[in-house]
């Protein structure tokens, strides 16, 4: 029962993370590119204020729940959930070391003006955004495979033979 709850929370949090990143990639980025630069910078800076809390919470929940599931299970279930946790961690690291520093620059540009090379910097932000979206999606897919692929989440106790596996 505990494994199912952790698995459900891992699916929920990773699905929300993937959905948020996917919405941003499919809708926000094209909109950013369609509006005048000053509007994009102002909106981007304001959006990042809100995203800072919600996206970090979603990434943290995805990482912790997936890795907790890996600790509680064994065999292929452990590999899939552990890999999902590492992919969610990759999303966090890409965000922290790729997108966040550029977000700080965008915040300054919104108050002043963008530098001559702003287009290249914004393209890098979009590349990092695509990378973190794909790593979150891959984590979610692994958790879906675990949930619906017929893999039974074998507990660590069952794996070492202390109790017989349940059907």
Secondary structure, DSSP 8 states (H G I E B T S, - for coil): -HHHHHHHHHHHHHHHHHHHHHHIIIIIHHHHHHS-HHHHHHHHHHHHHHHHHHHHHHHHHHHHHHHHHHHHB-HHHHHHHHHHHHHHHHHHHHIIIIIHHHHHHHHHHHHS---TTHHHHHHHHHHHHHHHHHHHHHHHHHHHHHHHSS----BHHHHTTSS----
